[in-house]
Amino acid sequence: MIKINGNSLSIADVIKVTKNYEKVEIDSNAIDKIKKSQRYVKKILKTDRVIYGINTGVGELANKMISKTEISTLQKNIIRSHATGVGEKFSEEIVRGVILLRANALAKGYSGVRLELIQLLLELLNNKIYPYIPSQGSVGASGDLAPLSHLALVLIGEGECIQNGERVDSKEILDKKNISHIELGPKEGLALINGTQIMSSIACKVIADSEMLIKNAQIASGMSLEALKGTSKAFDEKIHATRPHKGQVKCAKNMRALLKNSEIIESHTSCEKVQDAYTLRCIPQVYGAIIDTIEFVKNTISVEINSATDNPLIFPDDDEVISGGNFHGEPIAFAMDYMGIAMSEIASISERTIDRMVNPHMSELPPFLTEKSGLDSGMMIAQYTAASLVSENKVLAHPASVDSIPTSAGQEDHVSMGPIGARHCLKIIENVQNVIAIEMLCAAQGIDFQKYSPGIGVNLAYKFIRENIKHLDEDRILYKDIEKLNKFVVGGKIVEKVEEKVKIL
């Protein structure tokens, strides 16, 4: 059971809820603060104070006063009018993250909502209800307004949910689960949609997937180095002690562990080659920088998922309601753009390594890794596919955060475009997973041509692949091999096998 209080949720907790359907409840320590904040909103409504989003319109309409009798209608209208999302729906995993993160933000006790509203969000999670949320429509400031509104519609018995892959009226789903929808109180509509939870949910998945991906990438690089009869000298601890970036030092240590006791490397220590190409020699420098990037992004998102991001915020102890800009997605936007660039680099170095293995002028291996080149094309077109994915990533990695289009008649005149960067980053990772699968496929084929055994960690990965995918002795349909290896990469099967004996840091 995960307990939320707005302050202690981890990215690992998010993944447990989104992927493993871990149950969630509100921490008892958070309840008093939630109730105190909501009581303060009630108190305000008995006065003549003007409070944005409670008794005024929103955005450019902030100067339009709303009568006390229309306050509930205002909240419902905000949800309905803002639910303008388009495009492909978000996956159940992303949507579950959105629900959890919105509940956690409200549980901090600065939003003025009822405890019942947060509990209803958790009922959706714990009953595996999957709201329909289109993926496009948020500019990432004033929060993720449009997509979060689609979630909020479900809470009021409107909108749609996904059941068996089809869109179904939310009320029908709620009735089946014996869950009552809610009538929104003061500020509750605005509090539900004025936040960064769409981009933050994607970011949590990005981080989890990238941590697995960089482990796979290092294993793939070790396999490729063995296939290309490279040297492990470039990973010597003394070199990296002179430039001690944490990720670089960590990656070099991983490479030494993967290649330990390699008979292939030992067999050519006295060869004429002076040094390896950058794709092999600079693995710690490149992948180490990526490890550091993941850590930086992880720290940023860990703060974000435990933050109050709606507007205005309620401070009962100070008798204040303050309008600010915590809904602005710039921290996440930068982080996702940065991560997209880093993930693209994995595929970039991987594809060059693939090309080196299939190119007989550089590899000392059979042309395109096939014994019958000419009659057979071998791995020729697998490299084309990798090149295509790398090129696509170059477009997707263009920073979304450098753009801003004013909204709401110029009132919201600078926005983050963070959701775009986050979605692009997720797609980049999917592309890179396939490139790494192709590199592993080629590297296993290259190792087949070696007379000696690879290092301990590499050998574990190599043997696992060969247990599931046979050597390419003549041309066959390769997309099935790539798909199978991709599942091993994404699901962590190869990492799991290697870490039986070699821990990847």
N, C-alpha and C positions, 0 to 999 in steps of 0.2 A: 504493500500500500504506500503510495506517495502522498505525503501531506504538504499542502501548499500554504504559505503565509506571505508570499510576495517578496521574500528576501533570500531564500535558501535553495531555490530550484536549480539543479544542475543540468547541463546539456545531456549528461548520461540519463538523468531522470526523464527528460523529454523523450529520449529514444525508447526508454522502457515503456512509456505510455503510448507513443505513436506506433511502434512496431510490435510490441509484446502485449499490448492491451492491459497494462498494469492499471489497477484501480486507483482512484484519486479521491481524497477528501480534504476539507478545509482544516488546517491546524487549529485546534481550540484556542491557541494563544492569539490568533488573528481575529477572532470573532468580536471581541469587545471594541477593537479599533474600527472594524467595518461598521458596526452598529452606531458607534459614536459619530462617525462621519455622516451617516445617513440621517441621524437625529439633527445634526447641525443644518443639513439641507432643509429639513422640515421647519426648523427655527427661522431660517432666512425667509421662507415663504410667508411667514406671518408679519414680515416687515415690508417696507417699501424699497428695499435695496434692489438695484439692478444687477443681475448676475448673468453673464454670457451663457447661453445654452440652457439656462433654467427658466428664465422669464424673458429671454430675447430670442430672435432668430439667430441663424448661424452664418458664418462666412461674411460676405458683404452685407447680409441682412441682420448683422449684430445690433444695429440701431433700431430695429423694429421690436417694439414691446409686445409681449404676449400676456393676455389677461390670465388671472389665476384659474379661471374655468377652462381655459384652453391648454394648460400646461401639459396634461397627459396626451392630448391630441398632437401637440407639437412634437413630442418624442416619437410617437408612431409615424407621423409624417416625415420626420427626419430619416427614419429607417426606410420607409417606402421610397422616398424620392432619391435616396442615395444608392439604392440597390440597382446599379446600372452596369454591372460587370458583363463582360463578353468573353468569348473565346473558350478554349478547352478548359474543362473543369480541373480543379486541383485534385491530386490523389488523396485517398483516404488518409494516408500517413501525414501529409501536409496539413490537412483539415483538422485532424486530431491534435496536431501541434498547435494550430491556431486557437482551438478551443481551450486547451490547457494554458497557454500563455496569456490569453485574455483573462481567464479566471484568476491566474496568479497575479496579474497586474492589478486587478480590482481588489484582490485580497490584501493588498498593502494598506488599504484603508484611507486612501486619499481621493476616492472617486465619488463618494456620496451615494452609492447604490445600496440597495437592500441585500441582506445576506441571502435571501431567497433567490435572487437573480444569479448569484455566483453558484449556488447549489444547483440551479437548473442547468447551468453550463456543464457542471460535473455529471449531472444525470445523463446528458447527451453522451459524454465520454464513456461513462461506466455501462451504459446500455448499448454501446457501439453504434450510435446513430451517426450517420454520415451526411451532414448538410451539403447541399450543392452550392459550391462557390466557384464562379468563373475566375479564370486566372489573370484576366486583363482588365484594367480600368483604374488601377491605383497609380498616382504620381508620387506617393511616398511622403506626403506632407499634408498636414491635417490628418496624418495617419493614413492607414490603408482603408479609406472611407468606403469605397464601393464594394470591395470584396467582403469586408467585415459586416456590411449591411446585409449581405446574403445570409450570413450566419445569424445575425440578429432577427431576421425575418422568421427563422425557425422557432425562436424563443417566444414569438408572439403568435405562433400558430399559422404563419403564412410562409410563403416561399416553398422550397422543395428540398427533398433529401434524395440520396442515391440508395436504391435497394436493388440488388441483383443486377447492377450496371445500368438501371433505368431511373429516370427522374420521377419521383412520386410526391404528391402533395404532403407537406410536412405534418399537417394536422392528422392525416391518416396514420403516419408513422408514430406520432406521439400518442395517439389513441390506442394503438396496438400495444405500446409499451406502458400504457396506463400513466402517462406523464401529462400533467396539465400545463398548458402554455400560460404566459404571464401577461398581465396588463402593465405596461411600463409606467413607472413613477417619474417624478422630476429628475432630470439630468440622465436618466438611465439609458435612453436611446443614444444620446451623444457619447456617454461613457463606454458603450459597447463598441462603437465604431471608430472612436478617436484614438487610435493606437497603432503600433508598429508590428503587430503580431503576424501579419501575413509574411512580410520579409524576414522576420525573426524566426518563424517556423521553418521556412525554407533554409535559412542560415544554419539552423541546428542540424538539419539533414545534410547540408553541404559539409559541415564540419565532421560529422560522423563518417560520411562517405569518403571524405578526403583523407582522414586518418587511416582508413583501410587501404585506400588507393596508393598512398605513398609507401606503405609497407609492401604492397604488391609490386610497385615500381622498382623498389630496391632489389627485390628477389629477381625480377625480370632482368635488371641490369647485371646482376651477378651471373645469371644464366647466359646472357649475351656475351659477357666478358670471357666466360669459359668457352663458348662456341667459337669466339674469334681469337682464342689463345692470347688473351691480353695478360697483363701483369698486375699483381696485387700491390706492387711497390708504391703506387700512387696513394695507397690508403694507409701508409705507415703512420703510426701515431705521432712520430716526431714532426712530420710535415704539418699536421693539423694543430699541433700544440703551438705552432708559430702564428696561427691565425684562428684563434679559438672561438669562432662563432659556435654557439651551442648546437645548432642543427648540423653544421658541417662536421663537428667532432663526433656527434652521435651517428651520423650516416657512415662516416669512415669506420667507426667501430662495428656497425652492422655489416659493412662489406667484408671486413676482416673475418667476422664470424661466419658469414655465408660461404666464404671461399677457403676457410681453414682446411688444411690437409688435402688441398686440391692436387691430384696427380697430374692433371692437365697443365696447370701452371708450373708445377715442378719440372715437367718434361721439356720446357723450352726456356728455362732460365738463362741459358747461355746462347740464345739465338742472336742474330744480328740486329734485330729491331731495337731502336734506342728508346722510344717512348710510344705510348698509345695515342690515338686520336682523342680529341676533347670529350667525345661522347662517352668514352670509357674512363679516361684519366680524371675528368672533372665531375664525376658522379657526386662526390661529397659536397663539392662547391655549389652545384646546381640543386640537387635534391636536399642538401642541408639548408639552403636558403628557403626552400619550399616548406620544410619542417618548421622553420622559424616563422614563416608567414602563417601557417596553420595555427601556431601557438598564439600569435598576435591576434588573429581573428577570433579565436576561441575566447580569449580574454575579453574582447570587445562585446561579443554576443553574450557571454556569461553575465556581464553587467546589464545588458539590455533586457534580458528575459526576467530580471528581477527589479524592473523599473516601473514607475507610474508614468504612463505615456499619454494620458488623455488630458483634456483641457475644458474648463478650468480645474485646478486642483483644490481640494478642501483641506484647510488646516484649522480644525476646531479649537485646538489649544491656544492658537494665536488670534482666534476670531477673524479669520481671513479666508477669502476665496480669491485665488490669484490666477489670472490668465497668463499663460506662458506658451512655450513652444516645444514641450517634451515629445510631442507627436512627430516632430521633424525627423525623418529617417536618415539624416546624413551620416551618422556613425555606422549604421548598417550598410548604407549605400557604398561608402568608401571601402568597408571591409569586404563586401561581396565583389566589388570591382577588383580589389587587390587579390582576392582569392581566385577569381576567374583568370587573372593574368598568371598566377602561380600554377594553377592546374593546367593551363595551356602549355606551360613550359615542360611539364612531364611528357605530354604527347609529342612536343617538338623534339626533345632529345631522344625519346623512344623511337620515333619514326626514322630519325637519322641512323640510329643503331640498326633498325630493321633493314634499311637500305644498304648499310655496310655488310650485313650478313648475306643478303641476296645477290650482291654485286661481286662477281668472281675476281674483279680487278683489285678489290680491297680486302677480301675475306679469306683467301686461300681455301675456300669451300667450293663445292660444285656450284655451277651457275644456277641461281635461283633455288638453291638447296635441293636439287633433284639430280639423281644419278643419270637420268636419260634426258638431259636438257636438249631442247629442239623438238623431240617428240612430245616431251612433257614441259609444261610451263612452270611447274612447281609452285613456289611461293611468290611468283612475279606479281600477280594482281592483288595479293594480300597487302603488298607494300603500297599499291595504288590506293587501296581503301584507307590505309593509315594516312597517306598524304592528303586524301580528301577530307578526312576528319580534322587533321591539323589545320588545313586551310579554313575550314568552317569555324574552327575555334578562334582563328585570328580575327574574324569578323565579330564573333560573339564576345570576345575579350575587350572590345572597345569600351571604355568606361561609360556607363550610363549616367553616372553622377556628374559628368561635365555638362550635362544638358539641364535646362530648366525652362518650363513653359508656365507663365503665370495663370492662375485659376481664380475663380470667384470674383470676377470683375476687378482683378488686380489686388484684392485684399490679401490673397495668398500668392504673393509675387515671386517667391523662390521655393522650389520644391526639389526633393532629393532624387527622384526616379529610382529609389532603392529597390522596389519590387522587380523592376526590369533587370537590374544588375543581378539580383538574386536568382531570377528565373534563368537568365543566361548562364550564370555560374553552374546551376544544376545541370543544364544541357551540356556545358563544357565537360563536366565530370563524366556524364554518360558517354561522351565521345572518347574521352581519355581511357575509360575502362575498356573500351573496345580496342584501342590502340595497344594498350598493355597486353591484352589477350593475344593480339596478333604478334607482338614481340615475343611473348612466351612460346607461342606456337613455332615461330621461326627458330628461336633459341634452342628449343628441345630438338628440333630437326638438325640444327648445327652440332649439338652435343652428340647426336647419334653418329656423326662422322669422326668423332675423336676416338683415339685408341685407349685413352685413360679415363679415369673417373673424376668427376668434378668435386668441388669442396662439399663439406658436410651439409650445409644449408641448401646449397644449389642442388645437390643430389636428391634431397628429400622432395623438392619441388619437381625436379625432372622426372623422378620415378612416379610421383603421383600423376603427372600429366600423361606419362606413357601407360599407366594403368587404365587410363580413361580415353586416351586418344592415341591411335597407333601411328607408327612411323609412316611418312608419306613416301611409299616406294614407287607409286605411279599416280598420275593425276586423278583426283577425285573431287567431289563437291566439297568445297572448303568452308562454306558459310556455316555448316552445321558444327564443324570443329570450332570455329570462332565463337559461335553462340554458346557452346558447351563451356569453353574456357572462360568466356565472359561471366557466366554464372558462377564459376569457381572464384573469379576475381571479386565480383560484387559480394558474393556470399561469404567470402573470407576462408574458403576451404583450403586454398593453397597456403595462405598465411598460417592457418591452424596446423597444417601438416608440418610446415617448416618449424614452427614454434614448439613442436614436440621435443626438439633438441636444441634449437637455436632461437633465443629470444631476440626479437627485433624491437629496438628501443623506440 
